[in-house]
Amino acid sequence: GVSHENKSHELNWYVKRWLMPFWVWLNDLISPGQNEQQKSRGAYLVDTLGHCNECHTPRNRFGFLDWTQRLQGNPDFDAPDISQADEGIAKWSDEELIDLFRYGALPDGDYVADHMGEVVEYSTSKWNDDDLHSVIRYLRSIR
């Protein structure tokens, strides 16, 4: 076997307990406001309950979500683009999105795994038809 000494735990420079109140205040200040579209059931499920931006939106060097690339994928988490961009879900049918949220099935026949597998198992698979259609409408509005 291979043996090596454990590395010490490393966090980004901005993750310090004493900096958190300032970081939260600043993050709230630069986050997008709540317009009518964002007050929808789909927005609530995606942005609030689902925390989809946490994985699918990249962060800038200060650790804030980069709202100019909202839901456009985050290579740090291997999270794909789920916006309406050409690289995102624009070419997915509503049925393919429903299969993703209900069963974790991808259009190519594969299934999601790891963290997204848990999201499907414990969250999106529990959505009713109205929730699914609200989320799909909301995601289709994000470019």
Beta strands, then each sheet from edge to edge (+ up, - down):
strand 1: 72-74
strand 2: 79-81
sheet 1: 1+ 2-
end
